[in-house]
Amino acid sequence: MRIKGVDFGQAPPAVQEIYQRAEKALGRVPSPTTVTAHVPDLLAVTTNLGAVISGSKIVEPRLKTLASLRAAQMAGCPF
């Protein structure tokens, strides 16, 4: 059973703003974002966490990308 994501038109304004930023950055809104939107506070926190991790200069961007891809492979993530 899959959880249906929150549609843009059904989302509260704060979630719509996050959707718009994702659309601008990625060209789409990822499914995990729409599912997490069922709990707007959680979506806001995870979005901010992702931004902090992405913006960190401690680990070089290429290595972060490789680590993310490897973690997704290990978890069997289809994304």
C-alpha positions as CSV (number, residue, x, y, z in Angstrom):
1,M,0.0,0.0,0.0
2,R,1.4,3.4,-1.0
3,I,0.6,6.6,0.8
4,K,-0.8,9.2,-1.6
5,G,1.0,12.5,-1.6
6,V,-0.7,15.9,-0.8
7,D,-1.7,17.6,-4.1
8,F,-0.5,21.2,-4.5
9,G,-4.1,22.5,-4.4
10,Q,-4.8,20.7,-1.2
11,A,-1.6,21.8,0.5
12,P,-1.4,24.7,3.1
13,P,0.5,27.8,1.9
14,A,3.7,26.8,3.7
15,V,3.8,23.5,1.9
16,Q,2.9,25.1,-1.4
17,E,6.0,27.3,-1.0
18,I,8.2,24.2,-0.4
19,Y,6.7,22.6,-3.5
20,Q,7.4,25.7,-5.6
21,R,11.0,25.7,-4.4
22,A,11.4,22.0,-5.2
23,E,9.9,22.5,-8.6
24,K,12.2,25.4,-9.3
25,A,15.3,23.5,-8.1
26,L,14.5,20.0,-9.5
27,G,11.9,20.5,-12.2
28,R,9.4,18.5,-10.2
29,V,8.3,17.8,-6.6
30,P,9.7,14.4,-5.5
31,S,7.2,11.9,-4.2
32,P,8.8,11.7,-0.7
33,T,8.2,15.5,-0.4
34,T,4.5,15.1,-1.2
35,V,4.1,12.3,1.3
36,T,5.9,14.1,4.0
37,A,3.6,17.0,3.4
38,H,0.9,15.2,5.4
39,V,2.8,16.5,8.4
40,P,3.8,20.1,7.4
41,D,6.0,20.6,10.4
42,L,8.0,17.5,9.6
43,L,8.3,18.6,5.9
44,A,9.6,22.0,7.0
45,V,12.2,20.4,9.3
46,T,13.4,17.8,6.8
47,T,13.6,20.4,4.1
48,N,15.7,22.7,6.3
49,L,17.9,19.7,7.3
50,G,18.5,18.9,3.6
51,A,19.4,22.5,2.9
52,V,21.9,22.6,5.8
53,I,23.5,19.3,4.7
54,S,23.6,20.5,1.0
55,G,25.1,23.8,2.0
56,S,27.8,22.4,4.3
57,K,31.3,22.9,3.0
58,I,32.9,20.3,5.3
59,V,32.5,17.5,2.7
60,E,33.1,18.3,-1.0
61,P,29.8,18.2,-3.1
62,R,31.0,15.3,-5.3
63,L,31.6,13.1,-2.3
64,K,28.2,14.0,-0.8
65,T,26.6,13.0,-4.0
66,L,28.4,9.7,-4.2
67,A,27.6,8.9,-0.5
68,S,23.9,9.7,-1.2
69,L,23.8,7.4,-4.2
70,R,25.6,4.6,-2.4
71,A,23.2,4.9,0.6
72,A,20.2,4.8,-1.8
73,Q,21.7,1.6,-3.5
74,M,22.3,-0.1,-0.1
75,A,18.7,0.7,1.0
76,G,17.3,-0.5,-2.3
77,C,15.8,2.9,-3.1
78,P,14.3,3.0,-6.6
79,F,14.8,6.8,-6.9
